[in-house]
């Protein structure tokens, strides 16, 4: 399991020594998270070196001003692959839909790669704690939707102290993302078959035939819509969501017909496991 660094928590640092102390403290909390829950890696952005970390310095400049012992401590925490972009893969463009707002920090709308990654990949964030905002157990961010005036509010689990590691809601969250225990659909095949829905569009007959096959899988609850044509892709699984939704493309069809299915996945890792099962069974 991974934690992801909240790069916005660099904001408002006034001096190097304060940042150093907080960075090392964050590393200690990560080590406790490893020991307690089995987290294996702390994700940082690949462009960390050019991020502004104090009022006067970027990360690489700040790091260069530390003594060797201090520098080694920081590199042991931050300079390890995979980076956030590696982990996100083809989902990295999704981060551009997320932003953070804070009157207290004078932030009207700031993109937040780390917090966005936490929501997309269903993992917790970890923050530096010089500001009270970053000590919250849950951080609120916004996700853009088709309705520009009504973004979706999203809450990310945030690790900022030893106390958070002991909270019941954090324990429950870690249990939910660490244990992959796939749950079969409770509806009968005939009931699920009635949950197949497509737009009235070209290729519905092809989609319907395939849907009646895939709906037999124990972990598929419904087929909720068709996708726009994707005739340039060769991937069966187009996208996986932590809500249990999976986008599938019939890439062997000339027109690249696709569909969105609802599975029983309760988090990203379960849904990804179901996607792999479906790929093995139905991909060509």
C-alpha positions in Angstrom: 0.0 0.0 0.0 1.1 3.5 -0.7 0.8 6.9 0.9 1.0 10.1 -1.3 2.7 13.4 -0.3 0.5 16.5 -0.2 2.8 19.0 -2.0 0.4 21.9 -1.0 1.6 21.5 2.6 4.9 23.2 1.6 2.9 26.4 1.5 3.6 29.1 4.0 7.0 27.8 5.2 9.1 30.8 6.3 12.5 29.2 7.0 14.7 26.1 6.2 15.1 24.8 9.8 11.3 24.7 10.4 10.8 22.7 7.2 13.6 20.3 8.0 12.1 19.4 11.4 8.7 18.9 9.9 10.0 16.8 7.0 11.8 14.5 9.3 8.8 14.3 11.6 6.7 13.3 8.6 9.2 10.6 7.7 8.8 9.2 11.3 5.0 9.1 10.9 5.4 7.2 7.6 7.6 4.7 9.3 4.9 4.2 12.0 2.3 3.8 9.2 4.5 1.1 7.7 4.9 -0.8 11.0 1.2 -0.4 11.9 -0.6 -1.0 8.5 2.0 -2.3 6.1 2.4 0.8 3.9 5.4 0.2 1.6 6.1 3.5 -0.1 5.6 7.2 0.1 4.9 8.8 -3.3 6.4 12.1 -4.3 6.0 14.0 -7.5 8.8 13.6 -10.0 9.1 17.4 -10.3 9.8 17.7 -6.5 13.1 19.4 -7.2 11.5 22.5 -8.7 8.6 22.9 -6.3 8.8 26.1 -4.1 9.2 24.9 -0.6 10.0 28.1 1.3 9.5 31.8 0.4 13.0 32.0 -1.1 13.9 28.4 -2.2 12.8 25.6 -4.4 13.3 22.0 -3.1 16.6 21.4 -4.8 18.0 24.7 -3.5 16.8 24.0 0.0 18.2 20.4 -0.1 21.6 21.8 -1.4 21.9 24.0 1.7 21.6 21.2 4.2 24.6 19.4 5.7 25.3 15.9 4.5 23.6 14.1 7.4 20.4 16.2 7.0 20.4 15.8 3.3 20.7 12.0 3.6 17.7 11.9 5.9 15.6 13.8 3.4 16.7 11.8 0.4 15.9 8.6 2.3 12.3 9.8 2.5 11.7 11.5 -0.8 14.1 10.3 -3.5 12.6 6.9 -4.3 10.7 5.5 -7.2 8.0 5.0 -8.1 7.0 8.7 -8.2 3.4 9.8 -8.3 3.3 10.0 -12.1 4.7 6.5 -12.4 2.0 5.2 -10.1 -0.9 7.0 -11.9 0.2 5.8 -15.3 -2.5 6.7 -17.9 -4.7 8.2 -15.1 -2.3 11.2 -14.5 -4.4 13.5 -16.6 -7.3 12.9 -14.2 -5.4 15.0 -11.6 -6.1 18.2 -13.6 -9.8 17.9 -12.6 -9.0 18.5 -8.9 -8.3 21.7 -7.0 -8.0 22.9 -3.4 -9.6 26.0 -1.9 -8.6 27.8 1.4 -9.4 31.3 2.6 -7.0 30.8 5.5 -4.1 30.2 3.1 -5.4 32.7 0.5 -5.9 29.9 -2.1 -8.8 30.6 -4.5 -8.2 27.5 -6.6 -5.0 25.5 -6.6 -4.4 22.2 -8.4 -3.3 19.5 -6.0 -1.6 16.5 -7.6 -1.0 14.7 -4.3 -4.5 15.0 -2.9 -5.9 14.3 -6.4 -3.9 11.1 -6.5 -5.2 10.1 -3.1 -8.7 10.2 -4.4 -8.1 8.7 -7.8 -6.1 5.7 -6.4 -8.0 5.4 -3.1 -5.0 5.9 -0.8 -4.3 8.3 2.1 -2.3 11.5 1.8 0.4 12.6 4.2 1.2 16.2 5.0 3.7 18.5 6.7 2.1 20.0 9.7 3.3 23.6 10.2 -0.2 24.9 9.4 -3.3 23.7 11.3 -5.1 23.0 8.1 -2.8 20.1 7.3 -3.4 18.5 10.7 -6.9 17.6 9.7 -7.7 13.9 9.4 -9.7 14.6 6.2 -8.9 17.2 3.6 -11.6 18.6 1.4 -10.9 19.1 -2.3 -13.0 19.7 -5.3 -13.4 17.7 -8.5 -14.6 19.4 -11.7 -17.7 17.9 -13.3 -19.5 18.5 -16.6 -21.5 21.2 -14.6 -18.8 23.9 -14.2 -20.8 25.6 -11.5 -21.2 22.5 -9.3 -17.9 20.7 -8.7 -18.0 17.5 -6.6 -16.7 17.8 -3.0 -14.2 15.0 -2.2 -12.7 14.1 1.2 -9.2 12.5 1.4 -7.9 10.7 4.4 -4.9 12.6 5.6 -2.1 11.3 7.9 -0.6 14.2 9.9 0.1 12.7 13.4 0.4 9.6 15.4 -3.1 10.2 16.7 -4.6 9.8 13.2 -3.0 6.4 12.8 -5.0 5.3 15.9 -8.3 6.6 14.8 -11.1 4.1 14.1 -12.0 5.6 10.8 -8.5 5.5 9.6 -8.1 1.9 10.8 -11.3 1.0 8.9 -10.1 2.7 5.7 -6.7 0.9 5.8 -8.5 -2.4 6.3 -10.7 -1.7 3.3 -7.9 -0.9 1.0 -5.5 -3.6 2.2 -7.8 -6.6 2.0 -9.0 -7.7 -1.4 -12.1 -9.8 -0.7 -14.3 -9.8 -3.8 -18.0 -9.9 -3.2 -20.3 -11.5 -5.8 -23.4 -9.7 -7.0 -26.6 -10.6 -5.0 -29.0 -10.2 -7.9 -29.9 -13.1 -10.2 -28.7 -13.3 -13.8 -32.2 -12.4 -15.0 -32.4 -9.3 -12.7 -28.9 -8.2 -13.8 -29.9 -8.7 -17.4 -32.7 -6.1 -16.9 -29.9 -3.7 -15.7 -28.4 -3.4 -19.2 -28.8 0.1 -20.6 -27.3 1.8 -23.6 -27.8 5.0 -25.5 -29.8 4.7 -28.7 -26.8 4.8 -30.9 -25.0 2.9 -33.7 -23.7 -0.5 -32.5 -26.2 -1.1 -29.8 -26.8 -4.6 -31.1 -23.1 -5.5 -30.8 -22.9 -4.0 -27.3 -26.1 -5.8 -26.2 -24.8 -9.2 -27.3 -21.5 -8.7 -25.4 -23.3 -7.2 -22.4 -25.5 -10.3 -22.0 -22.2 -12.4 -21.8 -20.3 -10.2 -19.4 -23.4 -9.7 -17.1 -23.1 -13.4 -16.2 -19.8 -12.7 -14.4 -20.3 -13.0 -10.7 -18.9 -9.5 -10.0 -20.9 -7.5 -12.6 -24.0 -5.9 -11.4 -25.1 -3.8 -14.3 -24.2 -2.3 -17.7 -25.1 1.4 -17.2 -24.2 3.1 -20.5 -22.3 3.0 -23.8 -19.0 4.9 -24.4 -18.1 7.1 -27.3 -16.3 5.3 -30.0 -12.6 4.4 -29.3 -11.4 3.0 -32.6 -7.8 3.8 -31.9 -7.3 1.9 -28.7 -6.1 -1.7 -28.3 -6.9 -1.9 -24.6 -10.0 -3.9 -23.3 -10.0 -2.1 -19.9 -10.1 1.7 -20.6 -10.5 3.0 -17.1 -11.1 1.7 -13.5 -12.8 3.7 -10.8 -12.8 3.2 -7.0 -16.6 3.3 -7.1 -16.7 -0.1 -8.9 -17.2 1.4 -12.4 -15.1 -0.1 -15.2 -15.0 1.3 -18.8 -14.5 -1.5 -21.4 -13.7 -1.1 -25.1 -14.4 -3.9 -27.6 -11.2 -3.0 -29.4 -11.5 -5.9 -31.9 -14.6 -4.1 -33.4 -13.7 -1.6 -36.1 -15.7 1.1 -34.5 -14.3 0.5 -31.0 -17.6 0.2 -29.3 -17.4 0.5 -25.5 -19.5 0.3 -22.3 -19.5 1.3 -18.7 -20.2 -1.5 -16.2 -21.0 -1.4 -12.5 -19.2 -4.1 -10.6 -19.2 -5.1 -6.9 -15.8 -3.5 -6.3 -15.9 -1.4 -3.1 -12.5 0.4 -3.6 -9.9 0.9 -6.3 -7.9 -2.3 -5.6 -11.0 -4.5 -5.6 -12.3 -3.0 -8.8 -8.9 -3.3 -10.4 -8.9 -7.0 -9.4 -12.3 -7.5 -11.0 -11.1 -5.7 -14.1 -8.2 -8.2 -14.4 -10.6 -11.1 -14.1 -12.8 -9.6 -16.8 -9.8 -9.0 -19.1 -8.7 -12.6 -18.7 -12.2 -13.9 -19.5 -13.4 -11.6 -22.2 -10.5 -9.8 -23.9 -9.6 -10.9 -27.4 
